[in-house]
């Protein structure tokens, strides 16, 4: 008779996601994962597969969570500028009790050059982020807040580059005041 699971899958996946986010893929051992997730090694393999499969599921979990946070904040924004301010604030400050930086950016830097699955997930997440920025910029262009000297897609690519840079810098000891200045100047570049 098969034993029933004694854990909530999404809760332990969140624990794995946070550990990978803090330490990276290479530094995180299976022993670290078992201890941090609070489940037996056999349960980890039976539920999530090997370390690589678990990592990819953790990337998906992160992407879904951050996408939901971003979309919710953008929908609550009254202007395109306010939406961008929300996004940059989230990129710099993170969510309460979250590790600094971004699991997708960290994973791209650590693994994308040699892991096709990580490259695909990172690239897809970056494309989704650029689409969100493009939609916000087009909104700002329609409302007369942002320049129309460039296409929304070009400005989104530029702004996404700043976004990724901020996520990398957020993992360092760089002062948050500096990151906020960079974000504000990046938004100002879009204004008419």
Buried (B, 14 or more C-beta within 10 A) or exposed (E): EEEEEEBEEEEBBBBBBBBBBBBBBEEBEEEBBBEBBEBEEEBBBEBBEEBEEBBBBBBBBBBEBBBEBBEEBBEEBEEBBBBBBBBBEBBBBBEEEBBBBBBBBBBBBBBBEEBEBBBEBBEEBBEBBBEBBBBBBBBBBEEEBBBEEBEBBEBBBBBBEBBBBBBBBBBEEEEEEEBBEBBEEBBEBBEE
